[in-house]
Amino acid sequence: MAVQNAPEQLLGILRDTVVSLVRRDGHDLSARQLGVFLTVYLSDNPHTVRGLAATLNVSKPAITRALDRLGELDLARRKTDPQDRRSVLIQRTVKGAAFLRELRGMMVEADSTARTLTPSKPANSEELARKAV
């Protein structure tokens, strides 16, 4: 049975995960690079630049730049489609799979922290928006 998280818990999990990513040794990923990475790793479909651009609703050049960075970090690689040599497929890597496991661990830890620090009366999204201003 899935446990529902309150919006402020989800924001806390996101914050703590991003902070963990920033603090760890290694290179940082931008939000776009992380979005492309997660799309490739969490969906079993074969991925192309065109398909990723459509899925994420961003331009093909933006996907290409994100893939360039993911390739530099060996988190994903491009491979010519053997069935259509004009097309390029995006492949997962061993290093990328290890990064995904690390990211999952960070999120589990952040979720655990959020559950222990949950206020007795959760704020609604309007209260959170006012506090953010």
N, CA, C and O atoms as a printed pandas DataFrame, in Angstrom:
     atom_number atom_name residue_name chain_id  residue_number  x_coord  y_coord  z_coord
0              1         N          MET        A               1    0.841   -1.177    0.000
1              2        CA          MET        A               1    0.000    0.000    0.000
2              3         C          MET        A               1    0.893    1.249    0.000
3              4         O          MET        A               1    1.782    1.376    0.842
4              5         N          ALA        A               2    0.661    2.145   -0.920
5              6        CA          ALA        A               2    1.458    3.367   -1.028
6              7         C          ALA        A               2    1.063    4.345    0.066
7              8         O          ALA        A               2   -0.110    4.472    0.418
8              9         N          VAL        A               3    2.055    5.026    0.591
9             10        CA          VAL        A               3    1.821    6.030    1.616
10            11         C          VAL        A               3    1.838    7.391    0.936
11            12         O          VAL        A               3    2.755    7.707    0.179
12            13         N          GLN        A               4    0.817    8.192    1.214
13            14        CA          GLN        A               4    0.732    9.528    0.633
14            15         C          GLN        A               4    1.599   10.495    1.424
15            16         O          GLN        A               4    1.586   10.490    2.655
16            17         N          ASN        A               5    2.341   11.313    0.722
17            18        CA          ASN        A               5    3.134   12.360    1.366
18            19         C          ASN        A               5    2.423   13.690    1.178
19            20         O          ASN        A               5    1.864   13.964    0.115
20            21         N          ALA        A               6    2.448   14.502    2.207
21            22        CA          ALA        A               6    1.898   15.843    2.112
22            23         C          ALA        A               6    2.797   16.667    1.195
23            24         O          ALA        A               6    3.982   16.359    1.067
24            25         N          PRO        A               7    2.264   17.703    0.556
25            26        CA          PRO        A               7    3.079   18.517   -0.355
26            27         C          PRO        A               7    4.363   19.054    0.277
27            28         O          PRO        A               7    5.404   19.077   -0.380
28            29         N          GLU        A               8    4.308   19.485    1.531
29            30        CA          GLU        A               8    5.524   20.006    2.153
30            31         C          GLU        A               8    6.540   18.892    2.385
31            32         O          GLU        A               8    7.745   19.142    2.354
32            33         N          GLN        A               9    6.070   17.667    2.617
33            34        CA          GLN        A               9    6.994   16.541    2.748
34            35         C          GLN        A               9    7.683   16.280    1.407
35            36         O          GLN        A               9    8.889   16.033    1.361
36            37         N          LEU        A              10    6.919   16.334    0.328
37            38        CA          LEU        A              10    7.503   16.118   -0.994
38            39         C          LEU        A              10    8.546   17.174   -1.317
39            40         O          LEU        A              10    9.605   16.866   -1.863
40            41         N          LEU        A              11    8.239   18.426   -0.977
41            42        CA          LEU        A              11    9.219   19.499   -1.194
42            43         C          LEU        A              11   10.466   19.277   -0.351
43            44         O          LEU        A              11   11.583   19.515   -0.812
44            45         N          GLY        A              12   10.281   18.827    0.867
45            46        CA          GLY        A              12   11.417   18.532    1.732
46            47         C          GLY        A              12   12.263   17.390    1.187
47            48         O          GLY        A              12   13.492   17.439    1.247
48            49         N          ILE        A              13   11.610   16.367    0.656
49            50        CA          ILE        A              13   12.326   15.245    0.055
50            51         C          ILE        A              13   13.121   15.719   -1.151
51            52         O          ILE        A              13   14.280   15.341   -1.325
52            53         N          LEU        A              14   12.500   16.544   -1.983
53            54        CA          LEU        A              14   13.197   17.083   -3.156
54            55         C          LEU        A              14   14.393   17.924   -2.717
55            56         O          LEU        A              14   15.499   17.757   -3.232
56            57         N          ARG        A              15   14.167   18.827   -1.767
57            58        CA          ARG        A              15   15.259   19.676   -1.264
58            59         C          ARG        A              15   16.409   18.835   -0.717
59            60         O          ARG        A              15   17.566   19.047   -1.080
60            61         N          ASP        A              16   16.090   17.887    0.151
61            62        CA          ASP        A              16   17.136   17.072    0.771
62            63         C          ASP        A              16   17.878   16.227   -0.259
63            64         O          ASP        A              16   19.086   16.021   -0.140
64            65         N          THR        A              17   17.167   15.743   -1.260
65            66        CA          THR        A              17   17.805   14.954   -2.315
66            67         C          THR        A              17   18.744   15.824   -3.137
67            68         O          THR        A              17   19.869   15.417   -3.430
68            69         N          VAL        A              18   18.295   17.015   -3.510
69            70        CA          VAL        A              18   19.131   17.922   -4.289
70            71         C          VAL        A              18   20.358   18.338   -3.472
71            72         O          VAL        A              18   21.467   18.394   -4.004
72            73         N          VAL        A              19   20.165   18.625   -2.201
73            74        CA          VAL        A              19   21.298   18.992   -1.342
74            75         C          VAL        A              19   22.290   17.832   -1.276
75            76         O          VAL        A              19   23.500   18.051   -1.346
76            77         N          SER        A              20   21.798   16.610   -1.143
77            78        CA          SER        A              20   22.689   15.442   -1.124
78            79         C          SER        A              20   23.459   15.312   -2.427
79            80         O          SER        A              20   24.643   14.974   -2.426
80            81         N          LEU        A              21   22.782   15.582   -3.546
81            82        CA          LEU        A              21   23.455   15.528   -4.847
82            83         C          LEU        A              21   24.560   16.571   -4.932
83            84         O          LEU        A              21   25.644   16.296   -5.446
84            85         N          VAL        A              22   24.284   17.762   -4.431
85            86        CA          VAL        A              22   25.256   18.852   -4.485
86            87         C          VAL        A              22   26.456   18.566   -3.577
87            88         O          VAL        A              22   27.591   18.892   -3.923
88            89         N          ARG        A              23   26.204   17.965   -2.439
89            90        CA          ARG        A              23   27.265   17.710   -1.462
90            91         C          ARG        A              23   28.160   16.532   -1.826
91            92         O          ARG        A              23   29.302   16.462   -1.371
92            93         N          ARG        A              24   27.665   15.618   -2.630
93            94        CA          ARG        A              24   28.447   14.421   -2.926
94            95         C          ARG        A              24   29.604   14.751   -3.849
95            96         O          ARG        A              24   29.572   15.743   -4.576
96            97         N          ASP        A              25   30.619   13.915   -3.812
97            98        CA          ASP        A              25   31.737   14.085   -4.740
98            99         C          ASP        A              25   31.246   13.792   -6.144
99           100         O          ASP        A              25   30.412   12.910   -6.350
100          101         N          GLY        A              26   31.755   14.516   -7.082
101          102        CA          GLY        A              26   31.360   14.288   -8.461
102          103         C          GLY        A              26   30.700   15.519   -9.043
103          104         O          GLY        A              26   30.572   16.553   -8.388
104          105         N          HIS        A              27   30.292   15.383  -10.268
105          106        CA          HIS        A              27   29.711   16.496  -11.005
106          107         C          HIS        A              27   28.220   16.629  -10.721
107          108         O          HIS        A              27   27.538   15.643  -10.444
108          109         N          ASP        A              28   27.732   17.849  -10.791
109          110        CA          ASP        A              28   26.306   18.124  -10.629
110          111         C          ASP        A              28   25.610   17.994  -11.974
111          112         O          ASP        A              28   26.214   18.206  -13.026
112          113         N          LEU        A              29   24.341   17.645  -11.926
113          114        CA          LEU        A              29   23.498   17.639  -13.118
114          115         C          LEU        A              29   22.505   18.778  -13.009
115          116         O          LEU        A              29   22.011   19.082  -11.923
116          117         N          SER        A              30   22.212   19.407  -14.139
117          118        CA          SER        A              30   21.161   20.420  -14.155
118          119         C          SER        A              30   19.813   19.703  -14.062
119          120         O          SER        A              30   19.736   18.483  -14.202
120          121         N          ALA        A              31   18.770   20.468  -13.827
121          122        CA          ALA        A              31   17.424   19.888  -13.766
122          123         C          ALA        A              31   17.086   19.201  -15.090
123          124         O          ALA        A              31   16.509   18.114  -15.093
124          125         N          ARG        A              32   17.440   19.826  -16.207
125          126        CA          ARG        A              32   17.158   19.231  -17.517
126          127         C          ARG        A              32   17.934   17.931  -17.698
127          128         O          ARG        A              32   17.380   16.932  -18.156
128          129         N          GLN        A              33   19.212   17.945  -17.339
129          130        CA          GLN        A              33   20.021   16.727  -17.475
130          131         C          GLN        A              33   19.461   15.613  -16.592
131          132         O          GLN        A              33   19.398   14.458  -17.013
132          133         N          LEU        A              34   19.057   15.955  -15.379
133          134        CA          LEU        A              34   18.484   14.964  -14.483
134          135         C          LEU        A              34   17.156   14.444  -15.035
135          136         O          LEU        A              34   16.867   13.252  -14.935
136          137         N          GLY        A              35   16.352   15.333  -15.616
137          138        CA          GLY        A              35   15.084   14.915  -16.227
138          139         C          GLY        A              35   15.300   13.946  -17.377
139          140         O          GLY        A              35   14.592   12.945  -17.492
140          141         N          VAL        A              36   16.277   14.240  -18.230
141          142        CA          VAL        A              36   16.595   13.341  -19.343
142          143         C          VAL        A              36   17.111   12.015  -18.799
143          144         O          VAL        A              36   16.683   10.951  -19.246
144          145         N          PHE        A              37   18.023   12.074  -17.843
145          146        CA          PHE        A              37   18.583   10.872  -17.234
146          147         C          PHE        A              37   17.477    9.978  -16.674
147          148         O          PHE        A              37   17.428    8.786  -16.976
148          149         N          LEU        A              38   16.590   10.554  -15.858
149          150        CA          LEU        A              38   15.526    9.770  -15.239
150          151         C          LEU        A              38   14.551    9.211  -16.270
151          152         O          LEU        A              38   14.061    8.094  -16.109
152          153         N          THR        A              39   14.268    9.956  -17.307
153          154        CA          THR        A              39   13.378    9.466  -18.361
154          155         C          THR        A              39   13.985    8.249  -19.042
155          156         O          THR        A              39   13.285    7.272  -19.307
156          157         N          VAL        A              40   15.270    8.300  -19.324
157          158        CA          VAL        A              40   15.958    7.177  -19.973
158          159         C          VAL        A              40   15.980    5.957  -19.059
159          160         O          VAL        A              40   15.762    4.835  -19.514
160          161         N          TYR        A              41   16.241    6.173  -17.781
161          162        CA          TYR        A              41   16.424    5.048  -16.863
162          163         C          TYR        A              41   15.132    4.493  -16.284
163          164         O          TYR        A              41   15.102    3.333  -15.873
164          165         N          LEU        A              42   14.081    5.270  -16.237
165          166        CA          LEU        A              42   12.844    4.798  -15.611
166          167         C          LEU        A              42   11.804    4.327  -16.616
167          168         O          LEU        A              42   10.722    3.890  -16.224
168          169         N          SER        A              43   12.108    4.407  -17.880
169          170        CA          SER        A              43   11.199    3.944  -18.927
170          171         C          SER        A              43   11.931    2.922  -19.784
171          172         O          SER        A              43   13.064    3.155  -20.205
172          173         N          ASP        A              44   11.294    1.808  -20.036
173          174        CA          ASP        A              44   11.941    0.734  -20.791
174          175         C          ASP        A              44   11.964    0.964  -22.302
175          176         O          ASP        A              44   12.622    0.218  -23.026
176          177         N          ASN        A              45   11.272    1.962  -22.776
177          178        CA          ASN        A              45   11.231    2.218  -24.216
178          179         C          ASN        A              45   12.611    2.538  -24.765
179          180         O          ASN        A              45   13.438    3.114  -24.058
180          181         N          PRO        A              46   12.871    2.173  -26.018
181          182        CA          PRO        A              46   14.102    2.696  -26.632
182          183         C          PRO        A              46   13.939    4.209  -26.801
183          184         O          PRO        A              46   12.870    4.686  -27.182
184          185         N          HIS        A              47   14.990    4.944  -26.520
185          186        CA          HIS        A              47   14.905    6.403  -26.546
186          187         C          HIS        A              47   15.745    6.973  -27.681
187          188         O          HIS        A              47   16.845    6.498  -27.961
188          189         N          THR        A              48   15.203    8.001  -28.326
189          190        CA          THR        A              48   15.897    8.772  -29.342
190          191         C          THR        A              48   15.844   10.230  -28.918
191          192         O          THR        A              48   15.065   10.599  -28.039
192          193         N          VAL        A              49   16.669   11.055  -29.541
193          194        CA          VAL        A              49   16.633   12.489  -29.250
194          195         C          VAL        A              49   15.237   13.030  -29.551
195          196         O          VAL        A              49   14.664   13.764  -28.747
196          197         N          ARG        A              50   14.699   12.667  -30.702
197          198        CA          ARG        A              50   13.365   13.145  -31.089
198          199         C          ARG        A              50   12.309   12.702  -30.072
199          200         O          ARG        A              50   11.447   13.493  -29.690
200          201         N          GLY        A              51   12.376   11.451  -29.638
201          202        CA          GLY        A              51   11.404   10.935  -28.677
202          203         C          GLY        A              51   11.522   11.607  -27.315
203          204         O          GLY        A              51   10.515   11.941  -26.692
204          205         N          LEU        A              52   12.748   11.802  -26.859
205          206        CA          LEU        A              52   12.950   12.485  -25.574
206          207         C          LEU        A              52   12.455   13.928  -25.638
207          208         O          LEU        A              52   11.844   14.424  -24.692
208          209         N          ALA        A              53   12.721   14.593  -26.750
209          210        CA          ALA        A              53   12.258   15.982  -26.914
210          211         C          ALA        A              53   10.734   16.041  -26.841
211          212         O          ALA        A              53   10.171   16.932  -26.204
212          213         N          ALA        A              54   10.069   15.085  -27.500
213          214        CA          ALA        A              54    8.608   15.060  -27.472
214          215         C          ALA        A              54    8.089   14.721  -26.075
215          216         O          ALA        A              54    7.148   15.351  -25.592
216          217         N          THR        A              55    8.691   13.746  -25.436
217          218        CA          THR        A              55    8.260   13.327  -24.102
218          219         C          THR        A              55    8.406   14.452  -23.082
219          220         O          THR        A              55    7.511   14.684  -22.270
220          221         N          LEU        A              56    9.536   15.147  -23.130
221          222        CA          LEU        A              56    9.817   16.199  -22.153
222          223         C          LEU        A              56    9.343   17.579  -22.602
223          224         O          LEU        A              56    9.416   18.547  -21.845
224          225         N          ASN        A              57    8.859   17.659  -23.839
225          226        CA          ASN        A              57    8.351   18.912  -24.391
226          227         C          ASN        A              57    9.414   20.014  -24.373
227          228         O          ASN        A              57    9.157   21.148  -23.968
228          229         N          VAL        A              58   10.619   19.642  -24.828
229          230        CA          VAL        A              58   11.709   20.601  -24.992
230          231         C          VAL        A              58   12.309   20.395  -26.380
231          232         O          VAL        A              58   11.999   19.411  -27.052
232          233         N          SER        A              59   13.150   21.301  -26.801
233          234        CA          SER        A              59   13.719   21.234  -28.149
234          235         C          SER        A              59   14.744   20.109  -28.271
235          236         O          SER        A              59   15.339   19.676  -27.284
236          237         N          LYS        A              60   14.933   19.649  -29.505
237          238        CA          LYS        A              60   15.951   18.624  -29.761
238          239         C          LYS        A              60   17.358   19.122  -29.415
239          240         O          LYS        A              60   18.145   18.352  -28.864
240          241         N          PRO        A              61   17.708   20.390  -29.719
241          242        CA          PRO        A              61   19.036   20.863  -29.298
242          243         C          PRO        A              61   19.233   20.831  -27.778
243          244         O          PRO        A              61   20.336   20.560  -27.304
244          245         N          ALA        A              62   18.172   21.106  -27.013
245          246        CA          ALA        A              62   18.282   21.056  -25.546
246          247         C          ALA        A              62   18.543   19.618  -25.090
247          248         O          ALA        A              62   19.335   19.389  -24.176
248          249         N          ILE        A              63   17.884   18.665  -25.721
249          250        CA          ILE        A              63   18.106   17.245  -25.392
250          251         C          ILE        A              63   19.531   16.860  -25.777
251          252         O          ILE        A              63   20.212   16.160  -25.027
252          253         N          THR        A              64   19.979   17.315  -26.938
253          254        CA          THR        A              64   21.335   17.003  -27.399
254          255         C          THR        A              64   22.376   17.520  -26.415
255          256         O          THR        A              64   23.332   16.812  -26.098
256          257         N          ARG        A              65   22.200   18.746  -25.928
257          258        CA          ARG        A              65   23.143   19.302  -24.949
258          259         C          ARG        A              65   23.125   18.493  -23.655
259          260         O          ARG        A              65   24.179   18.217  -23.082
260          261         N          ALA        A              66   21.933   18.112  -23.192
261          262        CA          ALA        A              66   21.836   17.298  -21.978
262          263         C          ALA        A              66   22.516   15.947  -22.182
263          264         O          ALA        A              66   23.216   15.463  -21.292
264          265         N          LEU        A              67   22.312   15.339  -23.347
265          266        CA          LEU        A              67   22.942   14.049  -23.641
266          267         C          LEU        A              67   24.450   14.181  -23.786
267          268         O          LEU        A              67   25.191   13.265  -23.428
268          269         N          ASP        A              68   24.911   15.314  -24.307
269          270        CA          ASP        A              68   26.361   15.550  -24.372
270          271         C          ASP        A              68   26.958   15.475  -22.970
271          272         O          ASP        A              68   27.984   14.829  -22.759
272          273         N          ARG        A              69   26.314   16.135  -22.020
273          274        CA          ARG        A              69   26.811   16.148  -20.643
274          275         C          ARG        A              69   26.701   14.761  -20.013
275          276         O          ARG        A              69   27.636   14.311  -19.350
276          277         N          LEU        A              70   25.580   14.085  -20.211
277          278        CA          LEU        A              70   25.419   12.741  -19.668
278          279         C          LEU        A              70   26.459   11.792  -20.266
279          280         O          LEU        A              70   26.947   10.889  -19.587
280          281         N          GLY        A              71   26.790   12.001  -21.532
281          282        CA          GLY        A              71   27.826   11.193  -22.179
282          283         C          GLY        A              71   29.201   11.470  -21.595
283          284         O          GLY        A              71   29.980   10.543  -21.373
284          285         N          GLU        A              72   29.510   12.749  -21.344
285          286        CA          GLU        A              72   30.792   13.114  -20.724
286          287         C          GLU        A              72   30.969   12.429  -19.373
287          288         O          GLU        A              72   32.075   12.040  -18.998
288          289         N          LEU        A              73   29.865   12.288  -18.652
289          290        CA          LEU        A              73   29.899   11.692  -17.318
290          291         C          LEU        A              73   29.690   10.172  -17.357
291          292         O          LEU        A              73   29.674    9.521  -16.312
292          293         N          ASP        A              74   29.534    9.620  -18.542
293          294        CA          ASP        A              74   29.298    8.185  -18.750
294          295         C          ASP        A              74   28.017    7.707  -18.060
295          296         O          ASP        A              74   27.950    6.573  -17.586
296          297         N          LEU        A              75   27.010    8.569  -18.008
297          298        CA          LEU        A              75   25.722    8.195  -17.439
298          299         C          LEU        A              75   24.753    7.715  -18.518
299          300         O          LEU        A              75   23.747    7.076  -18.210
300          301         N          ALA        A              76   25.051    8.017  -19.761
301          302        CA          ALA        A              76   24.271    7.550  -20.910
302          303         C          ALA        A              76   25.177    7.652  -22.129
303          304         O          ALA        A              76   26.146    8.411  -22.138
304          305         N          ARG        A              77   24.847    6.874  -23.157
305          306        CA          ARG        A              77   25.631    6.965  -24.395
306          307         C          ARG        A              77   24.711    6.838  -25.594
307          308         O          ARG        A              77   23.606    6.302  -25.510
308          309         N          ARG        A              78   25.199    7.344  -26.703
309          310        CA          ARG        A              78   24.459    7.253  -27.963
310          311         C          ARG        A              78   24.980    6.062  -28.765
311          312         O          ARG        A              78   26.167    5.738  -28.730
312          313         N          LYS        A              79   24.064    5.423  -29.484
313          314        CA          LYS        A              79   24.431    4.303  -30.344
314          315         C          LYS        A              79   23.574    4.371  -31.602
315          316         O          LYS        A              79   22.366    4.600  -31.528
316          317         N          THR        A              80   24.196    4.174  -32.740
317          318        CA          THR        A              80   23.443    4.155  -34.000
318          319         C          THR        A              80   22.465    2.993  -33.982
319          320         O          THR        A              80   22.827    1.872  -33.624
320          321         N          ASP        A              81   21.234    3.261  -34.365
321          322        CA          ASP        A              81   20.204    2.222  -34.432
322          323         C          ASP        A              81   20.563    1.263  -35.561
323          324         O          ASP        A              81   20.640    1.687  -36.714
324          325         N          PRO        A              82   20.784   -0.013  -35.267
325          326        CA          PRO        A              82   21.174   -0.952  -36.324
326          327         C          PRO        A              82   20.081   -1.167  -37.372
327          328         O          PRO        A              82   20.373   -1.577  -38.495
328          329         N          GLN        A              83   18.832   -0.896  -37.015
329          330        CA          GLN        A              83   17.726   -1.078  -37.961
330          331         C          GLN        A              83   17.492    0.158  -38.826
331          332         O          GLN        A              83   16.913    0.058  -39.907
332          333         N          ASP        A              84   17.935    1.309  -38.362
333          334        CA          ASP        A              84   17.800    2.554  -39.118
334          335         C          ASP        A              84   19.022    3.407  -38.799
335          336         O          ASP        A              84   19.025    4.154  -37.821
336          337         N          ARG        A              85   20.043    3.295  -39.612
337          338        CA          ARG        A              85   21.326    3.931  -39.317
338          339         C          ARG        A              85   21.244    5.459  -39.268
339          340         O          ARG        A              85   22.199    6.110  -38.846
340          341         N          ARG        A              86   20.122    6.035  -39.690
341          342        CA          ARG        A              86   19.946    7.492  -39.575
342          343         C          ARG        A              86   19.536    7.894  -38.163
343          344         O          ARG        A              86   19.654    9.058  -37.782
344          345         N          SER        A              87   19.057    6.930  -37.395
345          346        CA          SER        A              87   18.551    7.195  -36.054
346          347         C          SER        A              87   19.592    6.823  -35.002
347          348         O          SER        A              87   20.375    5.892  -35.187
348          349         N          VAL        A              88   19.588    7.565  -33.896
349          350        CA          VAL        A              88   20.512    7.316  -32.797
350          351         C          VAL        A              88   19.696    6.945  -31.564
351          352         O          VAL        A              88   18.755    7.643  -31.188
352          353         N          LEU        A              89   20.080    5.829  -30.943
353          354        CA          LEU        A              89   19.417    5.380  -29.723
354          355         C          LEU        A              89   20.238    5.804  -28.511
355          356         O          LEU        A              89   21.463    5.902  -28.581
356          357         N          ILE        A              90   19.557    6.051  -27.410
357          358        CA          ILE        A              90   20.219    6.417  -26.167
358          359         C          ILE        A              90   20.283    5.163  -25.310
359          360         O          ILE        A              90   19.270    4.499  -25.095
360          361         N          GLN        A              91   21.474    4.841  -24.820
361          362        CA          GLN        A              91   21.673    3.646  -24.015
362          363         C          GLN        A              91   22.031    4.000  -22.582
363          364         O          GLN        A              91   22.632    5.038  -22.305
364          365         N          ARG        A              92   21.648    3.118  -21.689
365          366        CA          ARG        A              92   22.043    3.223  -20.286
366          367         C          ARG        A              92   23.473    2.714  -20.144
367          368         O          ARG        A              92   23.980    2.003  -21.012
368          369         N          THR        A              93   24.113    3.085  -19.048
369          370        CA          THR        A              93   25.476    2.623  -18.768
370          371         C          THR        A              93   25.534    2.029  -17.358
371          372         O          THR        A              93   24.632    2.241  -16.548
372          373         N          VAL        A              94   26.577    1.302  -17.086
373          374        CA          VAL        A              94   26.778    0.745  -15.749
374          375         C          VAL        A              94   26.922    1.875  -14.735
375          376         O          VAL        A              94   26.354    1.813  -13.644
376          377         N          LYS        A              95   27.680    2.901  -15.096
377          378        CA          LYS        A              95   27.869    4.040  -14.192
378          379         C          LYS        A              95   26.538    4.760  -13.951
379          380         O          LYS        A              95   26.272    5.220  -12.840
380          381         N          GLY        A              96   25.707    4.856  -14.985
381          382        CA          GLY        A              96   24.393    5.477  -14.836
382          383         C          GLY        A              96   23.492    4.672  -13.911
383          384         O          GLY        A              96   22.767    5.247  -13.098
384          385         N          ALA        A              97   23.529    3.348  -14.027
385          386        CA          ALA        A              97   22.726    2.494  -13.150
386          387         C          ALA        A              97   23.175    2.647  -11.700
387          388         O          ALA        A              97   22.347    2.658  -10.790
388          389         N          ALA        A              98   24.479    2.764  -11.485
389          390        CA          ALA        A              98   25.003    2.972  -10.130
390          391         C          ALA        A              98   24.548    4.331   -9.584
391          392         O          ALA        A              98   24.197    4.446   -8.410
392          393         N          PHE        A              99   24.558    5.363  -10.443
393          394        CA          PHE        A              99   24.100    6.692  -10.025
394          395         C          PHE        A              99   22.616    6.646   -9.659
395          396         O          PHE        A              99   22.198    7.279   -8.690
396          397         N          LEU        A             100   21.820    5.900  -10.428
397          398        CA          LEU        A             100   20.393    5.782  -10.131
398          399         C          LEU        A             100   20.184    5.117   -8.767
399          400         O          LEU        A             100   19.324    5.549   -8.000
400          401         N          ARG        A             101   20.952    4.080   -8.457
401          402        CA          ARG        A             101   20.865    3.435   -7.142
402          403         C          ARG        A             101   21.234    4.425   -6.032
403          404         O          ARG        A             101   20.580    4.470   -4.990
404          405         N          GLU        A             102   22.279    5.212   -6.262
405          406        CA          GLU        A             102   22.696    6.220   -5.285
406          407         C          GLU        A             102   21.594    7.260   -5.084
407          408         O          GLU        A             102   21.303    7.654   -3.955
408          409         N          LEU        A             103   20.991    7.697   -6.173
409          410        CA          LEU        A             103   19.903    8.675   -6.110
410          411         C          LEU        A             103   18.710    8.112   -5.344
411          412         O          LEU        A             103   18.110    8.811   -4.528
412          413         N          ARG        A             104   18.367    6.861   -5.601
413          414        CA          ARG        A             104   17.270    6.220   -4.856
414          415         C          ARG        A             104   17.575    6.214   -3.355
415          416         O          ARG        A             104   16.704    6.507   -2.536
416          417         N          GLY        A             105   18.812    5.879   -3.006
417          418        CA          GLY        A             105   19.201    5.871   -1.597
418          419         C          GLY        A             105   19.058    7.238   -0.958
419          420         O          GLY        A             105   18.595    7.356    0.177
420          421         N          MET        A             106   19.458    8.277   -1.688
421          422        CA          MET        A             106   19.324    9.643   -1.173
422          423         C          MET        A             106   17.853    9.988   -0.936
423          424         O          MET        A             106   17.505   10.621    0.060
424          425         N          MET        A             107   17.004    9.563   -1.861
425          426        CA          MET        A             107   15.578    9.871   -1.736
426          427         C          MET        A             107   14.941    9.102   -0.583
427          428         O          MET        A             107   14.097    9.644    0.131
428          429         N          VAL        A             108   15.334    7.853   -0.396
429          430        CA          VAL        A             108   14.816    7.062    0.728
430          431         C          VAL        A             108   15.222    7.714    2.043
431          432         O          VAL        A             108   14.413    7.826    2.964
432          433         N          GLU        A             109   16.477    8.143    2.126
433          434        CA          GLU        A             109   16.952    8.811    3.344
434          435         C          GLU        A             109   16.205   10.133    3.559
435          436         O          GLU        A             109   15.822   10.453    4.685
436          437         N          ALA        A             110   16.002   10.888    2.499
437          438        CA          ALA        A             110   15.280   12.163    2.605
438          439         C          ALA        A             110   13.832   11.920    3.025
439          440         O          ALA        A             110   13.280   12.685    3.816
440          441         N          ASP        A             111   13.220   10.871    2.506
441          442        CA          ASP        A             111   11.843   10.532    2.867
442          443         C          ASP        A             111   11.769   10.153    4.345
443          444         O          ASP        A             111   10.851   10.567    5.053
444          445         N          SER        A             112   12.727    9.374    4.798
445          446        CA          SER        A             112   12.761    8.964    6.202
446          447         C          SER        A             112   12.898   10.183    7.108
447          448         O          SER        A             112   12.233   10.278    8.139
448          449         N          THR        A             113   13.765   11.112    6.716
449          450        CA          THR        A             113   13.950   12.348    7.485
450          451         C          THR        A             113   12.671   13.171    7.492
451          452         O          THR        A             113   12.276   13.707    8.528
452          453         N          ALA        A             114   12.023   13.271    6.330
453          454        CA          ALA        A             114   10.788   14.060    6.233
454          455         C          ALA        A             114    9.694   13.480    7.115
455          456         O          ALA        A             114    8.917   14.225    7.711
456          457         N          ARG        A             115    9.627   12.155    7.204
457          458        CA          ARG        A             115    8.591   11.517    8.027
458          459         C          ARG        A             115    8.833   11.761    9.515
459          460         O          ARG        A             115    7.877   11.902   10.278
460          461         N          THR        A             116   10.080   11.812    9.932
461          462        CA          THR        A             116   10.361   12.030   11.355
462          463         C          THR        A             116   10.215   13.492   11.742
463          464         O          THR        A             116   10.015   13.805   12.916
464          465         N          LEU        A             117   10.312   14.397   10.764
465          466        CA          LEU        A             117   10.216   15.835   11.058
466          467         C          LEU        A             117    8.879   16.442   10.682
467          468         O          LEU        A             117    8.729   17.663   10.721
468          469         N          THR        A             118    7.896   15.615   10.317
469          470        CA          THR        A             118    6.600   16.122    9.883
470          471         C          THR        A             118    5.942   16.904   11.017
471          472         O          THR        A             118    5.822   16.402   12.135
472          473         N          PRO        A             119    5.512   18.142   10.723
473          474        CA          PRO        A             119    4.848   18.935   11.768
474          475         C          PRO        A             119    3.492   18.315   12.117
475          476         O          PRO        A             119    2.893   17.606   11.309
476          477         N          SER        A             120    3.027   18.594   13.322
477          478        CA          SER        A             120    1.756   18.020   13.753
478          479         C          SER        A             120    0.594   18.546   12.920
479          480         O          SER        A             120   -0.367   17.817   12.675
480          481         N          LYS        A             121    0.668   19.801   12.480
481          482        CA          LYS        A             121   -0.376   20.372   11.625
482          483         C          LYS        A             121    0.289   20.789   10.322
483          484         O          LYS        A             121    0.929   21.838   10.259
484          485         N          PRO        A             122    0.139   19.957    9.258
485          486        CA          PRO        A             122    0.796   20.307    8.001
486          487         C          PRO        A             122    0.221   21.586    7.403
487          488         O          PRO        A             122   -0.983   21.835    7.469
488          489         N          ALA        A             123    1.096   22.384    6.823
489          490        CA          ALA        A             123    0.677   23.614    6.152
490          491         C          ALA        A             123    0.083   23.272    4.803
491          492         O          ALA        A             123    0.495   22.306    4.161
492          493         N          ASN        A             124   -0.881   24.059    4.376
493          494        CA          ASN        A             124   -1.414   23.821    3.034
494          495         C          ASN        A             124   -0.561   24.564    2.013
495          496         O          ASN        A             124    0.305   25.355    2.388
496          497         N          SER        A             125   -0.794   24.323    0.751
497          498        CA          SER        A             125    0.063   24.894   -0.292
498          499         C          SER        A             125    0.012   26.421   -0.320
499          500         O          SER        A             125    1.006   27.057   -0.669
500          501         N          GLU        A             126   -1.123   27.022    0.039
501          502        CA          GLU        A             126   -1.200   28.482    0.074
502          503         C          GLU        A             126   -0.294   29.045    1.172
503          504         O          GLU        A             126    0.385   30.052    0.972
504          505         N          GLU        A             127   -0.291   28.384    2.331
505          506        CA          GLU        A             127    0.596   28.834    3.414
506          507         C          GLU        A             127    2.059   28.716    3.002
507          508         O          GLU        A             127    2.860   29.608    3.279
508          509         N          LEU        A             128    2.405   27.619    2.343
509          510        CA          LEU        A             128    3.776   27.435    1.885
510          511         C          LEU        A             128    4.172   28.509    0.877
511          512         O          LEU        A             128    5.294   29.016    0.911
512          513         N          ALA        A             129    3.260   28.851   -0.010
513          514        CA          ALA        A             129    3.552   29.873   -1.023
514          515         C          ALA        A             129    3.761   31.238   -0.354
515          516         O          ALA        A             129    4.644   31.995   -0.756
516          517         N          ARG        A             130    2.963   31.549    0.648
517          518        CA          ARG        A             130    3.129   32.823    1.352
518          519         C          ARG        A             130    4.474   32.865    2.085
519          520         O          ARG        A             130    5.144   33.898    2.094
520          521         N          LYS        A             131    4.865   31.752    2.695
521          522        CA          LYS        A             131    6.128   31.702    3.418
522          523         C          LYS        A             131    7.321   31.847    2.457
523          524         O          LYS        A             131    8.372   32.366    2.833
524          525         N          ALA        A             132    7.141   31.389    1.234
525          526        CA          ALA        A             132    8.238   31.416    0.263
526          527         C          ALA        A             132    8.488   32.812   -0.264
527          528         O          ALA        A             132    9.578   33.092   -0.765
528          529         N          VAL        A             133    7.510   33.697   -0.167
529          530        CA          VAL        A             133    7.639   35.048   -0.718
530          531         C          VAL        A             133    8.363   35.963    0.206
531          532         O          VAL        A             133    8.554   37.137   -0.112
